[in-house]
Amino acid sequence: MRVALSLLTLVPGVSGGSETYARELCRALARCGRHDYEALVPTLAPDAGGGLETVVGSAYRASATTPGRLAAMGATVVRPGELRHRLERANVIHYPLTVPVPSVDRPTVLTLLDVQHLDLPHLFSRGERLFRRLAYDRAARRATQVIVISDWVRERVIERLGLDPARVHAIHLGVDHERFTPDHALERERFLYYPARPWPHKNHARLFDAFATLRSDEPGLRLVLTGSGHDPASLPPGVEALGDLPLATRIDLYRRAAAVVFPSLYEGFGLPPIEA
């Protein structure tokens, strides 16, 4: 069987945990997959195939901006052309990033990481809710099979979207212990580490309040943030934003931090505590 994976909507450093999921899935399939695979990737992330046979979808007008991303997806929906033809060479198409771009006339598998927009709608703008209703909810209802990342998400998806339980499969996440290993030669340093983009559900404001209280007793303590989107000029004293970092650098922060904090309000699973 030949399986194609469409990663066209991936934007490095912007897609958050979805990017980690998609990249690690490709790496795992390249290492131990049982079928023939092909990854269709955007020009922004030509390395996203992680060892799979990879085709760069140059016809997809990938963009790092929100308007540009919406335009690229819309253009591909209207004129799928060679991108659809490429995917339809496979027997099954998997959309690890949820959005089914381009659509195909083949059996499809869609990964849905959570339904946060339905459970916590106040954290999303009207436009974001509309987009997810079309790109996530409708796509999940139309997919042949749906993969979720935890039993809890499976329960929420079945309840909120009314999907047939037989079509929804929980495939749990894992951590690569060849890379995520402690280094006992390193000294723990006086900083807390939070790897998360500044999305509302990541709860940075509450973390900053708690950190300020803790720092009044521990003046030298630091809080280190990673992930793109933080405004260094607006951060409280003692808080540092390092931006989007290579995996090896993030692993080093895990090893050196006094503790990892994870005050998120909502997660489909939430890998950082397991990685730590």
C-alpha positions in Angstrom: 0.0 0.0 0.0 1.2 3.5 -0.8 0.4 6.3 1.7 0.8 10.0 1.0 1.1 12.5 3.7 0.2 16.1 2.9 2.2 18.6 5.0 1.6 21.6 2.8 0.1 23.8 5.6 3.2 23.4 7.8 4.9 26.7 8.8 8.1 26.2 10.7 8.1 27.9 14.1 4.4 28.8 13.8 2.5 25.6 13.8 3.4 24.8 17.4 2.8 21.2 18.6 1.3 20.3 15.2 4.7 20.8 13.7 6.3 18.5 16.3 3.6 15.9 15.7 4.0 16.0 11.9 7.8 15.9 11.8 8.1 13.1 14.4 5.4 11.1 12.6 7.4 11.2 9.4 10.6 10.3 11.2 8.9 7.3 12.9 7.4 6.1 9.6 10.7 6.4 7.9 12.3 4.2 10.6 9.6 1.6 11.1 6.7 2.1 8.8 5.2 -0.9 7.1 4.0 0.7 3.8 5.4 2.9 1.1 5.2 6.5 2.0 5.6 9.9 0.3 5.5 13.3 2.0 4.3 16.3 0.1 5.9 19.3 1.8 5.8 23.1 1.4 8.7 25.1 0.1 9.0 26.6 3.6 9.8 23.2 5.1 11.6 21.0 2.5 13.1 18.9 5.3 9.7 18.0 6.9 9.6 14.6 5.4 12.1 13.3 8.0 13.6 10.6 5.9 10.5 9.6 3.9 10.4 9.9 0.1 9.7 13.6 -0.2 8.2 15.9 -2.9 8.3 19.7 -2.5 4.9 21.1 -3.5 6.2 24.2 -5.3 2.7 24.8 -6.7 1.5 25.5 -3.2 2.1 29.2 -2.4 3.3 28.7 1.1 3.5 31.7 3.4 4.4 32.5 7.0 1.8 35.2 7.4 -1.9 34.5 8.3 -3.3 36.3 5.2 -0.8 34.5 3.0 -1.6 31.1 4.6 -5.3 31.6 4.0 -4.7 32.7 0.4 -2.6 29.6 -0.2 -5.1 27.3 1.2 -8.0 29.0 -0.7 -6.1 28.9 -4.0 -5.4 25.2 -3.6 -9.0 24.4 -2.8 -10.1 26.2 -5.9 -7.3 25.0 -8.2 -5.8 21.8 -6.7 -4.2 20.8 -10.0 -0.9 19.0 -9.9 -0.9 18.8 -6.1 -4.1 16.7 -6.1 -2.8 14.5 -8.9 0.4 13.9 -7.0 -1.5 12.8 -3.8 -3.9 10.6 -5.8 -1.1 8.4 -6.9 -1.3 6.9 -3.4 -4.0 4.5 -2.1 -4.6 6.5 1.1 -4.0 10.1 2.0 -3.1 11.3 5.5 -3.4 14.9 6.7 -1.3 15.1 9.9 -2.0 18.8 10.2 -5.8 18.4 10.0 -6.5 20.8 7.1 -7.2 18.6 4.1 -5.3 20.6 1.4 -5.8 19.6 -1.3 -8.9 17.5 -1.2 -8.7 14.1 -2.9 -10.9 11.4 -4.3 -9.2 8.7 -2.2 -9.7 7.3 1.3 -8.4 9.8 3.8 -7.0 9.8 7.3 -7.1 13.1 9.3 -5.3 13.9 12.6 -7.3 16.1 15.0 -5.2 17.2 17.9 -8.0 18.7 19.9 -11.4 20.6 19.8 -10.3 23.5 21.9 -12.3 25.9 19.7 -15.5 24.1 20.8 -14.5 23.6 24.4 -13.0 27.1 25.0 -14.6 29.3 22.2 -13.9 32.5 24.1 -10.2 32.1 23.4 -10.8 32.4 19.7 -12.0 35.2 17.5 -15.1 34.8 15.4 -12.9 34.4 12.3 -10.8 31.7 13.9 -13.9 29.8 15.0 -15.3 29.9 11.5 -12.1 28.7 10.0 -11.9 25.8 12.4 -15.5 24.9 11.8 -14.7 24.5 8.1 -11.2 23.3 8.1 -11.3 21.1 11.2 -14.9 20.1 12.0 -16.2 19.6 8.5 -13.0 17.9 7.4 -13.2 15.4 10.4 -16.8 14.5 9.5 -15.8 13.9 5.9 -12.6 11.9 6.6 -12.6 8.1 6.2 -10.8 7.7 9.6 -9.8 10.2 12.3 -6.7 9.9 14.5 -6.5 11.7 17.8 -3.7 11.8 20.3 -5.3 10.8 23.5 -8.4 8.9 24.8 -9.6 12.2 26.3 -9.5 13.9 22.8 -11.3 10.9 21.4 -14.2 11.4 23.9 -14.4 15.1 23.1 -14.3 14.6 19.4 -17.1 11.9 19.5 -19.2 14.1 21.7 -18.6 17.5 20.1 -18.6 16.5 16.5 -20.9 13.5 16.7 -18.5 11.2 14.9 -19.0 7.4 14.8 -16.8 6.0 17.5 -15.6 3.3 15.1 -14.0 6.0 12.9 -12.0 7.7 15.7 -8.7 6.1 16.8 -6.5 7.2 19.7 -2.9 6.8 18.9 -0.8 8.0 21.8 2.2 10.2 21.5 5.7 9.2 22.5 9.1 10.6 23.2 12.3 9.7 21.4 14.5 8.5 24.3 17.6 8.5 22.1 17.4 12.3 22.1 15.4 13.2 25.2 17.9 11.9 27.8 19.3 13.4 31.0 22.9 14.6 31.1 24.1 14.0 34.6 27.3 15.9 33.9 25.4 19.2 33.7 24.6 21.2 36.7 21.0 22.4 37.2 20.7 26.1 36.9 18.5 28.7 38.6 15.9 29.1 35.9 12.4 27.7 35.1 11.6 26.7 31.6 8.3 26.9 29.7 8.3 25.8 26.0 5.2 27.3 24.5 4.0 29.9 22.0 2.1 32.8 23.6 -1.4 31.5 22.7 -4.2 32.4 25.2 -4.6 28.8 26.4 -0.9 28.6 27.3 -1.7 30.8 30.2 1.5 33.0 30.3 -0.2 35.8 32.2 -1.0 33.6 35.2 2.5 32.2 35.0 4.0 35.7 35.1 2.0 36.5 38.2 3.1 33.3 40.0 6.7 33.9 38.9 6.7 37.4 40.3 5.5 36.1 43.7 8.2 33.4 43.7 10.9 35.8 42.6 10.2 38.1 45.5 11.7 35.2 47.7 14.3 34.1 45.0 15.6 37.3 43.4 18.1 35.5 41.1 15.5 33.1 39.6 14.8 33.4 35.9 12.0 32.2 33.7 13.0 31.1 30.2 10.5 31.0 27.4 10.9 29.4 23.9 8.6 29.5 20.9 8.0 32.3 18.5 5.7 35.2 19.0 6.9 36.6 22.4 7.5 40.3 22.7 10.7 40.7 24.7 10.0 44.3 25.4 6.8 43.5 27.3 8.1 40.7 29.5 8.3 41.1 33.3 11.6 41.3 35.1 13.5 38.0 35.1 11.7 36.6 32.1 13.6 35.8 28.9 12.2 34.9 25.5 14.6 33.0 23.3 12.4 32.5 20.3 12.1 29.4 18.1 15.1 27.2 18.8 16.5 24.1 17.2 15.6 20.9 19.0 19.1 20.3 20.3 19.0 23.6 22.1 15.6 23.0 23.6 16.8 19.6 24.9 19.8 21.4 26.5 17.4 23.7 28.3 15.4 20.8 29.6 18.6 19.3 31.0 19.8 22.5 32.6 16.6 23.9 34.0 15.8 23.7 37.7 12.2 22.8 36.7 9.9 22.8 33.8 6.6 24.6 34.3 3.4 23.9 32.3 0.4 26.0 33.3 -1.5 25.4 30.1 -5.3 25.6 30.4 -6.0 23.1 27.6 -4.1 20.4 25.8 -5.0 17.5 23.6 -2.1 15.8 25.4 0.8 18.2 26.1 4.3 16.8 25.4 6.6 19.0 27.5 6.1 17.3 30.8 6.9 14.0 29.2 9.9 15.4 27.3 11.2 16.8 30.6 
